């Protein structure tokens, strides 16, 4: 894409004026970052970095290993005095681990993750302001964009690294539909949109319960199970909260019950992996790589995992992939799901650890492309990263973003006070629906009551 395209696209998504920025000005070397530290410094410091197993670097690496083997290793060539202990936390355990760590004051120094698990911690006063890790030009671009600031800041201080933008959509293993002679059931229009009925027809074409193969996996084992349902509600015009997030509104819209009834029907008709009440997003991803399902909710990094697994022989059957949109109410439209921001730094009683955590993070986002390239993260300010040109499906995501401003932005809900508690309250209700202990209408009403009880607690 042309220079500045992603700055333009993101600014349209955020419904603000165009951000025009090239590469960060005066990219600082690590020697010029926070604290004035210099290479070869004798001062010893030990930091902890947590991350989900996301992204690939060198051939043969497992997801997430690029952090210790590439990023930290390169940093230590400049600063051998800094020991960074990297711990990769599985997706289905990260929410509980980070919540427990916040309560017990055992948070890591550095945390690489998407904003929906970071912002709920912002009210606890445990996050360091990050304004000083941005270059002057990048800082000005972010601060001049009120919608960006809304998603990455608290009390006018930036608390999530704002230069990352991650699109989230559905990734399809086209080979399953090709084998079933049903490729015509997948979206064919330029922006790959479809309705719920078209989505169900595609699932029916490949569902093979005898061989444990399905078109899709739904999951409700833990709080990870809210994204699919919330995103689909929003692509059907359901507004989940009022403008200041003080009231949950979804139950007031009859489309909410209709969408929930649809998802329940996929289970009842045997079109998805059975017993979603026992399945997590980790299960869904594993099934996808194993050919047991044909679609997952995914970011661009999942394509990287597929390529690696094909190369190492983990994926043996044909695996031709494509991105498509979440099903929507009207053919030809959908919603743009864009997670803005990635990563943060937590407070520590030792100011030296905070200083060096910022030195590391500032170096990682300014002096190397590894942070963006390994995780397949787009840039919210500046040029489109080189990796978007390496694969036609990654390229499709850049095409999809041209609908920004025309299609609705799917609210990431990261500013909802008590959202972590809401996520924990939602999945048991989804479980009850899937085991026929509650109707879709009862499920919607129960979720609404729980959510509004939580919002009232936080908005007294």
DOZAMI-916773 format. One record per residue (C-alpha): residue in three letters; residue number from 1; x, y, z. Coordinates in pm, whole numbers, plus 50000, padded with zeros to 5 digits. Layout:
! residues N
 residu num  east north    up
    ALA NUM     X     Y     Z
...
! end
This chain:
! residues 460
 residu num  east north    up
    UNK   1 50000 50000 50000
    UNK   2 50111 50360 49951
    UNK   3 50288 50556 50219
    UNK   4 50063 50665 50507
    UNK   5 49773 50438 50398
    UNK   6 49727 50277 50737
    UNK   7 49737 50608 50916
    UNK   8 49462 50719 50681
    UNK   9 49255 50404 50723
    UNK  10 49273 50402 51096
    UNK  11 49179 50767 51113
    UNK  12 48870 50689 50907
    UNK  13 48784 50398 51135
    UNK  14 48807 50632 51430
    UNK  15 48601 50896 51246
    UNK  16 48863 51165 51283
    UNK  17 49090 51370 51062
    UNK  18 49367 51198 50868
    UNK  19 49686 51117 51056
    UNK  20 49980 51176 50825
    UNK  21 50300 51030 50954
    UNK  22 50593 50853 50796
    UNK  23 50837 50644 50988
    UNK  24 50885 50768 51342
    UNK  25 51103 51075 51341
    UNK  26 51444 51053 51501
    UNK  27 51401 50689 51591
    UNK  28 51585 50667 51920
    UNK  29 51849 50409 51978
    UNK  30 51832 50230 52308
    UNK  31 52111 50456 52427
    UNK  32 51880 50756 52405
    UNK  33 51569 50615 52569
    UNK  34 51409 50683 52905
    UNK  35 51660 50741 53181
    UNK  36 51956 50818 52954
    UNK  37 52091 50463 52983
    UNK  38 52390 50367 52774
    UNK  39 52508 50042 52620
    UNK  40 52747 49852 52841
    UNK  41 52590 49986 53158
    UNK  42 52717 49792 53462
    UNK  43 52391 49823 53652
    UNK  44 52223 49481 53679
    UNK  45 51849 49446 53656
    UNK  46 51609 49153 53617
    UNK  47 51266 49196 53456
    UNK  48 50967 48972 53391
    UNK  49 50777 48975 53063
    UNK  50 50445 48794 53013
    UNK  51 50285 48733 52676
    UNK  52 50041 48504 52501
    UNK  53 50194 48251 52258
    UNK  54 50147 48478 51956
    UNK  55 50370 48538 51657
    UNK  56 50658 48362 51486
    UNK  57 51009 48474 51406
    UNK  58 51266 48229 51274
    UNK  59 51188 47896 51111
    UNK  60 51133 47618 51363
    UNK  61 51015 47843 51643
    UNK  62 50694 47783 51830
    UNK  63 50443 48064 51868
    UNK  64 50574 48335 52101
    UNK  65 50933 48209 52115
    UNK  66 51044 48505 51902
    UNK  67 51021 48720 52215
    UNK  68 51303 48548 52403
    UNK  69 51498 48404 52109
    UNK  70 51488 48709 51882
    UNK  71 51366 49025 52054
    UNK  72 51525 48985 52397
    UNK  73 51837 48825 52250
    UNK  74 51888 49124 52019
    UNK  75 51829 49369 52305
    UNK  76 52088 49190 52516
    UNK  77 52351 49249 52251
    UNK  78 52317 49617 52341
    UNK  79 52231 49574 52710
    UNK  80 52376 49252 52853
    UNK  81 52314 49392 53201
    UNK  82 51936 49339 53167
    UNK  83 51797 48991 53225
    UNK  84 51442 48951 53094
    UNK  85 51254 48639 53200
    UNK  86 50986 48561 52941
    UNK  87 50678 48358 53034
    UNK  88 50422 48257 52769
    UNK  89 50071 48213 52913
    UNK  90 49814 48003 52720
    UNK  91 49514 48198 52594
    UNK  92 49266 48005 52806
    UNK  93 49461 48085 53125
    UNK  94 49583 48440 53073
    UNK  95 49275 48624 53204
    UNK  96 49276 48438 53536
    UNK  97 49654 48467 53574
    UNK  98 49663 48841 53510
    UNK  99 49367 48902 53742
    UNK 100 49525 48699 54023
    UNK 101 49857 48876 53971
    UNK 102 49690 49215 53994
    UNK 103 49515 49119 54319
    UNK 104 49832 48973 54472
    UNK 105 50061 49251 54343
    UNK 106 50273 49006 54143
    UNK 107 50226 49156 53800
    UNK 108 50512 49131 53548
    UNK 109 50714 49436 53449
    UNK 110 50627 49409 53079
    UNK 111 50310 49265 52927
    UNK 112 50251 49197 52556
    UNK 113 49882 49141 52490
    UNK 114 49569 49287 52331
    UNK 115 49395 49579 52505
    UNK 116 49083 49396 52624
    UNK 117 49289 49229 52899
    UNK 118 49484 49543 52985
    UNK 119 49226 49820 53013
    UNK 120 49017 49646 53283
    UNK 121 49326 49681 53506
    UNK 122 49354 50052 53442
    UNK 123 49122 50143 53728
    UNK 124 49353 49964 53975
    UNK 125 49637 50212 53932
    UNK 126 49888 49942 53836
    UNK 127 49985 50064 53488
    UNK 128 50270 50302 53408
    UNK 129 50201 50596 53173
    UNK 130 50367 50529 52838
    UNK 131 50378 50879 52687
    UNK 132 50756 50887 52727
    UNK 133 50819 50575 52517
    UNK 134 50674 50739 52202
    UNK 135 50864 50965 51965
    UNK 136 50743 51328 51962
    UNK 137 50577 51285 51622
    UNK 138 50400 50961 51717
    UNK 139 50292 51107 52049
    UNK 140 50147 51410 51874
    UNK 141 49962 51189 51623
    UNK 142 49802 50984 51900
    UNK 143 49720 51277 52127
    UNK 144 49564 51474 51842
    UNK 145 49322 51186 51777
    UNK 146 49056 51185 52052
    UNK 147 48910 50849 51945
    UNK 148 49250 50682 51965
    UNK 149 49309 50841 52303
    UNK 150 48975 50708 52423
    UNK 151 49091 50352 52356
    UNK 152 49449 50366 52487
    UNK 153 49449 50619 52772
    UNK 154 49322 50687 53121
    UNK 155 49300 51036 53270
    UNK 156 49472 51169 52956
    UNK 157 49775 50943 53007
    UNK 158 49856 50674 52750
    UNK 159 49857 50334 52922
    UNK 160 49856 50094 52625
    UNK 161 50120 50105 52352
    UNK 162 49908 50276 52082
    UNK 163 50107 50216 51764
    UNK 164 49962 49869 51701
    UNK 165 49635 49790 51523
    UNK 166 49517 49429 51491
    UNK 167 49221 49337 51268
    UNK 168 49013 49043 51391
    UNK 169 48786 48848 51159
    UNK 170 48715 48484 51057
    UNK 171 48975 48263 50889
    UNK 172 48850 47975 50673
    UNK 173 49022 47654 50563
    UNK 174 48893 47658 50205
    UNK 175 49028 47309 50144
    UNK 176 48750 47154 50353
    UNK 177 48487 47313 50129
    UNK 178 48681 47223 49814
    UNK 179 48685 46858 49924
    UNK 180 48307 46876 49975
    UNK 181 48259 47045 49633
    UNK 182 48103 47338 49819
    UNK 183 48337 47631 49753
    UNK 184 48042 47821 49606
    UNK 185 47894 47841 49958
    UNK 186 48181 48057 50087
    UNK 187 48158 48437 50041
    UNK 188 48235 48537 49683
    UNK 189 48182 48915 49678
    UNK 190 48480 49150 49688
    UNK 191 48464 49205 50063
    UNK 192 48358 48847 50147
    UNK 193 48036 48910 50334
    UNK 194 47754 48669 50417
    UNK 195 47435 48635 50616
    UNK 196 47358 48392 50900
    UNK 197 47162 48170 50659
    UNK 198 47457 48156 50420
    UNK 199 47690 48085 50710
    UNK 200 47472 47793 50822
    UNK 201 47450 47653 50468
    UNK 202 47829 47649 50450
    UNK 203 47852 47463 50781
    UNK 204 47602 47200 50663
    UNK 205 47815 47128 50357
    UNK 206 48117 47009 50558
    UNK 207 47968 46884 50885
    UNK 208 48069 46517 50925
    UNK 209 48001 46408 51285
    UNK 210 48109 46047 51219
    UNK 211 48460 46170 51140
    UNK 212 48455 46450 51400
    UNK 213 48475 46724 51136
    UNK 214 48272 47044 51148
    UNK 215 48266 47382 50982
    UNK 216 48307 47579 51302
    UNK 217 48376 47551 51675
    UNK 218 48179 47753 51925
    UNK 219 48310 47776 52278
    UNK 220 48182 47877 52620
    UNK 221 48425 47717 52864
    UNK 222 48560 48048 52993
    UNK 223 48553 48424 52939
    UNK 224 48717 48386 52595
    UNK 225 48374 48281 52470
    UNK 226 48223 48627 52443
    UNK 227 48396 48763 52133
    UNK 228 48217 48556 51867
    UNK 229 47873 48628 52009
    UNK 230 47932 48997 52080
    UNK 231 48085 49061 51738
    UNK 232 47793 48894 51560
    UNK 233 47541 49089 51766
    UNK 234 47708 49413 51662
    UNK 235 47715 49315 51292
    UNK 236 47338 49275 51329
    UNK 237 47292 49628 51452
    UNK 238 47268 49550 51822
    UNK 239 47412 49823 52044
    UNK 240 47544 49649 52352
    UNK 241 47588 49953 52581
    UNK 242 47478 50314 52596
    UNK 243 47728 50584 52504
    UNK 244 47894 50610 52846
    UNK 245 47882 50232 52908
    UNK 246 47666 50274 53217
    UNK 247 47387 50047 53095
    UNK 248 47375 49719 52900
    UNK 249 47118 49759 52622
    UNK 250 47135 49437 52419
    UNK 251 46835 49273 52587
    UNK 252 46616 49559 52468
    UNK 253 46677 49465 52105
    UNK 254 46486 49155 51977
    UNK 255 46773 49080 51739
    UNK 256 46980 48971 52040
    UNK 257 46750 48678 52110
    UNK 258 46740 48596 51738
    UNK 259 47120 48578 51713
    UNK 260 47146 48367 52029
    UNK 261 46874 48134 51896
    UNK 262 47075 48098 51575
    UNK 263 47392 47997 51761
    UNK 264 47193 47749 51971
    UNK 265 47053 47598 51650
    UNK 266 47405 47526 51521
    UNK 267 47463 47308 51826
    UNK 268 47120 47143 51814
    UNK 269 47159 47057 51445
    UNK 270 47508 46910 51488
    UNK 271 47679 47166 51263
    UNK 272 47957 47260 51508
    UNK 273 48181 47062 51739
    UNK 274 47955 46923 52011
    UNK 275 47946 47043 52373
    UNK 276 48067 47402 52333
    UNK 277 48022 47440 52709
    UNK 278 48338 47227 52744
    UNK 279 48544 47401 52473
    UNK 280 48774 47705 52479
    UNK 281 48932 47920 52211
    UNK 282 49247 47708 52249
    UNK 283 49044 47399 52159
    UNK 284 48897 47580 51859
    UNK 285 49241 47678 51728
    UNK 286 49379 47327 51781
    UNK 287 49081 47176 51594
    UNK 288 49141 47422 51311
    UNK 289 49504 47319 51265
    UNK 290 49405 46952 51293
    UNK 291 49137 46983 51025
    UNK 292 48855 46909 51270
    UNK 293 48688 47242 51196
    UNK 294 48700 47480 50903
    UNK 295 48686 47828 51059
    UNK 296 48816 48023 51357
    UNK 297 48796 48379 51485
    UNK 298 49145 48499 51398
    UNK 299 49397 48778 51365
    UNK 300 49664 48784 51089
    UNK 301 49909 48594 51313
    UNK 302 49711 48271 51269
    UNK 303 49819 48257 50903
    UNK 304 50178 48264 51025
    UNK 305 50104 47963 51246
    UNK 306 49949 47773 50954
    UNK 307 50254 47832 50738
    UNK 308 50485 47710 51013
    UNK 309 50277 47399 51077
    UNK 310 50266 47314 50706
    UNK 311 50642 47351 50692
    UNK 312 50715 47133 50996
    UNK 313 50462 46869 50892
    UNK 314 50210 46929 51171
    UNK 315 49950 47007 50904
    UNK 316 49953 46722 50654
    UNK 317 49631 46771 50457
    UNK 318 49575 47053 50203
    UNK 319 49512 47383 50382
    UNK 320 49415 47673 50155
    UNK 321 49306 47961 50378
    UNK 322 49105 48280 50332
    UNK 323 48976 48562 50554
    UNK 324 48601 48636 50557
    UNK 325 48380 48868 50758
    UNK 326 48157 48793 51053
    UNK 327 47804 48707 50934
    UNK 328 47586 49016 50915
    UNK 329 47223 49107 50883
    UNK 330 47258 49254 50534
    UNK 331 47457 49093 50254
    UNK 332 47734 49321 50131
    UNK 333 47808 49474 50470
    UNK 334 47963 49367 50798
    UNK 335 48161 49536 51075
    UNK 336 48527 49628 51120
    UNK 337 48683 49471 51430
    UNK 338 49013 49641 51507
    UNK 339 49198 49598 51833
    UNK 340 49392 49922 51884
    UNK 341 49704 49898 52098
    UNK 342 49917 49615 52227
    UNK 343 50122 49581 52541
    UNK 344 50189 49781 52855
    UNK 345 50427 49826 53148
    UNK 346 50318 49768 53506
    UNK 347 50425 49971 53807
    UNK 348 50694 49834 54036
    UNK 349 50826 49942 54375
    UNK 350 51173 49941 54220
    UNK 351 51191 50251 53994
    UNK 352 51496 50102 53825
    UNK 353 51284 49815 53692
    UNK 354 51028 50059 53554
    UNK 355 51306 50258 53387
    UNK 356 51456 49954 53217
    UNK 357 51117 49812 53121
    UNK 358 51049 50137 52935
    UNK 359 51395 50133 52775
    UNK 360 51325 49783 52645
    UNK 361 50973 49855 52522
    UNK 362 51075 50182 52355
    UNK 363 51358 50004 52177
    UNK 364 51126 49720 52072
    UNK 365 50874 49947 51896
    UNK 366 51115 50202 51751
    UNK 367 51447 50033 51672
    UNK 368 51328 49697 51539
    UNK 369 51037 49569 51330
    UNK 370 51022 49237 51518
    UNK 371 50735 49343 51745
    UNK 372 50513 49415 51442
    UNK 373 50641 49153 51198
    UNK 374 50638 48851 51427
    UNK 375 50286 48915 51555
    UNK 376 50158 49039 51217
    UNK 377 50040 49365 51373
    UNK 378 49953 49664 51157
    UNK 379 50066 50014 51244
    UNK 380 49814 50275 51353
    UNK 381 50058 50554 51266
    UNK 382 50299 50549 50974
    UNK 383 50347 50316 50678
    UNK 384 50192 49974 50627
    UNK 385 50443 49715 50752
    UNK 386 50620 49503 50491
    UNK 387 50455 49179 50602
    UNK 388 50117 49286 50461
    UNK 389 50259 49243 50110
    UNK 390 50390 48891 50169
    UNK 391 50058 48705 50140
    UNK 392 49743 48774 49937
    UNK 393 49525 48705 50242
    UNK 394 49713 48955 50452
    UNK 395 49668 49187 50156
    UNK 396 49292 49124 50168
    UNK 397 49284 49271 50517
    UNK 398 49423 49596 50379
    UNK 399 49142 49589 50121
    UNK 400 48889 49523 50396
    UNK 401 49002 49830 50586
    UNK 402 48902 50048 50291
    UNK 403 48543 49993 50413
    UNK 404 48631 50186 50726
    UNK 405 48389 50470 50772
    UNK 406 48123 50293 50564
    UNK 407 48085 49986 50783
    UNK 408 48039 50018 51159
    UNK 409 48337 49979 51389
    UNK 410 48278 49681 51617
    UNK 411 48319 49821 51968
    UNK 412 48604 49637 52146
    UNK 413 48431 49719 52478
    UNK 414 48765 49782 52642
    UNK 415 48635 50095 52815
    UNK 416 48350 49917 52995
    UNK 417 48408 49939 53369
    UNK 418 48391 49592 53518
    UNK 419 48426 49424 53178
    UNK 420 48648 49151 53321
    UNK 421 48370 49062 53565
    UNK 422 48116 49071 53284
    UNK 423 48316 48829 53075
    UNK 424 48335 48596 53372
    UNK 425 47960 48629 53426
    UNK 426 47864 48566 53063
    UNK 427 48011 48225 52988
    UNK 428 47819 48029 53258
    UNK 429 47497 48166 53107
    UNK 430 47607 48054 52760
    UNK 431 47686 47713 52906
    UNK 432 47336 47690 53053
    UNK 433 47186 47767 52713
    UNK 434 47396 47506 52536
    UNK 435 47297 47229 52779
    UNK 436 46928 47327 52751
    UNK 437 46908 47460 53106
    UNK 438 46793 47800 52976
    UNK 439 46626 47929 52660
    UNK 440 46797 48192 52443
    UNK 441 46554 48452 52582
    UNK 442 46632 48353 52941
    UNK 443 47002 48361 52858
    UNK 444 46979 48713 52721
    UNK 445 46779 48831 53022
    UNK 446 47019 48666 53270
    UNK 447 47324 48817 53101
    UNK 448 47154 49157 53096
    UNK 449 47075 49145 53468
    UNK 450 47429 49039 53560
    UNK 451 47588 49301 53339
    UNK 452 47371 49583 53468
    UNK 453 47433 49479 53828
    UNK 454 47805 49512 53754
    UNK 455 47767 49848 53575
    UNK 456 47567 49985 53867
    UNK 457 47839 49881 54107
    UNK 458 48100 50070 53908
    UNK 459 47887 50375 53831
    UNK 460 47754 50463 54176
! end
